[in-house]
Amino acid sequence: MTSKRGRTGELLFVTERREFRQGGRTRLVEEQDIVYRSGRSTAQHPGTLDESAPPRTDSPWQLPLRPDPALLFRFSALTANAHRIHYDAPYCRNDEGYPGLVVHGPLLVLLMLELPRRHASGRHVRSLSYRLRRPVFAGERISACGTPAGGGAQLSIATPREAQHATAEVSLG
């Protein structure tokens, strides 16, 4: 753990590492760098969301989605995530300062991972590295975008507001 002070207040950086073993052999290693912030963020979020504008992208792989409150509630239940920013709109706006419900980062990652599954037929993901940069909100039109690159792909999540809310690199085998 490392504590730092950023422009939005105090931050705590935590690295979690998990190893999954089967038959005495390591089969999967997962490492996450998580940033916790104290108090309400002073980050600037849009006051209102344009729910009609599509993302602007020219990526060869694209998968559109418009996350809604029901999807976020179900994903919260599926992943045992009780954070209110994903299902309690008044709390989200009044206490956290967001313009709407926040789409789960892991849901965005799964949406990005759907691209190589659909477009790199017969290959499987050997490794994944991703970064969640800025929140995406329920009701926005988003698109998972991807471009094949070498032995893998470059992936991202785009909205009309920004081309890279989340980014990922996958290597394929």
Secondary structure, 3 states (H helix, E strand, C coil): CEEEEECCEEEEEEEEEEEEEECCEEEEEEEEEEEEECCCCCCCCCCCCCCCCCCCCCCCEEEEECCCHHHHHHHHHHHCCCCHHHCCHHHHHHCCCCCCCECCHHHHHHHHHHHHHHHCCCCCEEEEEEEECCCCECCCCEEEEEEEECCEEEEEEECCCCCCCEEEEEEEC
